[in-house]
Amino acid sequence: MDYKRVENSLIIRVDRGEEVIETLKTICEKEKVALGMVTGIGAANDITVGLFNTEEKKYYSKDFKGDFEITNLAGNISTMKGETYIHLHINITDDKMNTYGGHLNKAVISGTGEIIVSILNGQVDRAFSEDIGLNLYKF
């Protein structure tokens, strides 16, 4: 991984074999990013995507192995209990151009990942909502 800070943005290259969420968390902690927006593209070969069932208040996940293009990576950065909180969604496509997407649990880069973090001034924390079953923004 390597990155460059340009004003209020981080331009990040995630390298082969690195996991996207872990890499972003490491950089955000180093750069003291408490609030931001994430966008990216790339290629990955070990991906776990989740879907939250609102009635059951439970995530269901699916693993994808093989060559996949990351056609869109989007999300945000906040904090929860004093720690960096990375919340991402992903769209991926396979060699037949089938597209899958959902909440990103894991993505290991197979080629490269190109991610931009737009840093926002301020901080927004999260707290678990028993009613919803998710970690929600806490203002």
C-alpha positions as CSV (number, residue, x, y, z in Angstrom):
1,M,0.0,0.0,0.0
2,D,1.0,3.5,-0.6
3,Y,-0.8,6.8,-0.5
4,K,-0.4,10.5,-0.9
5,R,-2.3,13.3,1.0
6,V,-3.6,16.0,-1.3
7,E,-5.2,18.8,0.7
8,N,-8.3,17.2,2.3
9,S,-8.0,13.9,0.4
10,L,-6.0,10.7,0.6
11,I,-5.2,9.1,-2.7
12,I,-4.5,5.4,-1.9
13,R,-3.1,2.5,-3.8
14,V,-3.9,-0.9,-2.2
15,D,-1.6,-3.6,-3.4
16,R,-2.0,-7.2,-4.4
17,G,-2.7,-9.4,-1.3
18,E,-3.8,-6.5,0.9
19,E,-7.3,-6.4,2.4
20,V,-9.2,-3.2,1.7
21,I,-10.9,-2.5,5.0
22,E,-7.8,-3.2,7.1
23,T,-5.7,-1.0,4.8
24,L,-8.1,1.9,5.0
25,K,-8.3,1.6,8.8
26,T,-4.5,1.6,9.1
27,I,-4.2,4.7,7.0
28,C,-7.1,6.6,8.6
29,E,-5.7,5.9,12.0
30,K,-2.2,7.1,11.0
31,E,-3.7,10.3,9.3
32,K,-6.2,10.8,12.2
33,V,-9.2,10.8,9.9
34,A,-12.4,10.8,12.0
35,L,-14.9,11.6,9.3
36,G,-14.8,11.0,5.5
37,M,-16.2,9.7,2.3
38,V,-14.7,6.8,0.3
39,T,-14.8,5.9,-3.4
40,G,-12.8,3.4,-5.3
41,I,-12.2,0.8,-8.1
42,G,-9.9,-2.1,-8.6
43,A,-9.6,-5.9,-8.8
44,A,-10.1,-8.4,-6.1
45,N,-10.1,-12.2,-5.8
46,D,-11.4,-13.0,-2.3
47,I,-14.5,-11.0,-1.4
48,T,-17.2,-11.3,1.2
49,V,-20.4,-9.3,0.7
50,G,-23.2,-9.0,3.2
51,L,-26.9,-8.2,3.1
52,F,-28.7,-7.1,6.3
53,N,-32.1,-8.7,6.9
54,T,-34.1,-6.0,8.7
55,E,-36.7,-8.3,10.1
56,E,-34.2,-10.8,11.6
57,K,-31.7,-8.0,12.4
58,K,-29.0,-10.3,11.0
59,Y,-26.4,-10.1,8.2
60,Y,-26.2,-12.9,5.6
61,S,-22.9,-13.1,3.8
62,K,-21.7,-14.6,0.5
63,D,-18.0,-15.3,-0.4
64,F,-16.7,-14.7,-4.0
65,K,-13.5,-16.3,-5.1
66,G,-11.8,-15.8,-8.4
67,D,-11.2,-12.8,-10.7
68,F,-13.5,-9.8,-10.0
69,E,-13.4,-6.2,-11.0
70,I,-14.5,-3.7,-8.4
71,T,-16.8,-1.5,-10.4
72,N,-17.7,0.7,-7.5
73,L,-16.6,1.0,-3.9
74,A,-18.4,3.6,-1.8
75,G,-18.8,4.4,1.8
76,N,-17.9,6.5,4.8
77,I,-15.6,6.8,7.7
78,S,-16.7,7.7,11.2
79,T,-15.9,6.6,14.7
80,M,-17.4,4.3,17.3
81,K,-16.3,4.0,20.9
82,G,-13.2,6.1,20.0
83,E,-12.1,3.8,17.1
84,T,-12.1,4.3,13.4
85,Y,-15.2,2.8,11.8
86,I,-15.1,2.0,8.1
87,H,-18.5,1.4,6.4
88,L,-18.3,0.3,2.8
89,H,-20.5,-1.1,0.1
90,I,-19.2,-2.7,-3.1
91,N,-20.2,-3.7,-6.6
92,I,-18.2,-6.4,-8.3
93,T,-18.4,-8.1,-11.7
94,D,-17.2,-11.5,-12.9
95,D,-15.8,-12.6,-16.3
96,K,-19.4,-13.1,-17.6
97,M,-20.2,-9.5,-16.6
98,N,-22.5,-10.7,-13.8
99,T,-22.7,-8.0,-11.1
100,Y,-23.0,-8.5,-7.4
101,G,-23.0,-6.0,-4.5
102,G,-23.7,-5.3,-0.9
103,H,-22.1,-4.5,2.4
104,L,-18.4,-5.1,2.2
105,N,-17.0,-7.5,4.8
106,K,-13.7,-8.3,3.1
107,A,-11.9,-7.7,-0.2
108,V,-8.4,-8.9,-0.9
109,I,-6.8,-7.1,-3.8
110,S,-5.6,-9.2,-6.8
111,G,-4.3,-6.5,-9.1
112,T,-4.6,-3.1,-7.6
113,G,-7.1,-0.9,-5.7
114,E,-7.4,2.8,-6.3
115,I,-9.2,4.5,-3.5
116,I,-9.9,8.1,-2.6
117,V,-10.8,9.3,0.9
118,S,-12.3,12.7,1.1
119,I,-11.7,14.0,4.6
120,L,-14.4,16.0,6.2
121,N,-13.9,18.4,9.1
122,G,-15.5,17.2,12.3
123,Q,-16.4,13.9,13.9
124,V,-19.5,11.7,13.9
125,D,-19.8,8.8,16.3
126,R,-21.9,5.6,16.0
127,A,-23.9,3.7,18.5
128,F,-25.6,0.3,18.3
129,S,-29.4,0.5,17.9
130,E,-31.2,-2.3,19.6
131,D,-34.4,-1.3,17.7
132,I,-32.7,-1.5,14.2
133,G,-29.9,-3.9,14.9
134,L,-27.2,-1.7,13.3
135,N,-24.5,0.8,14.3
136,L,-26.2,4.1,13.5
137,Y,-24.8,7.6,13.3
138,K,-25.1,9.3,16.8
139,F,-25.4,13.1,16.7
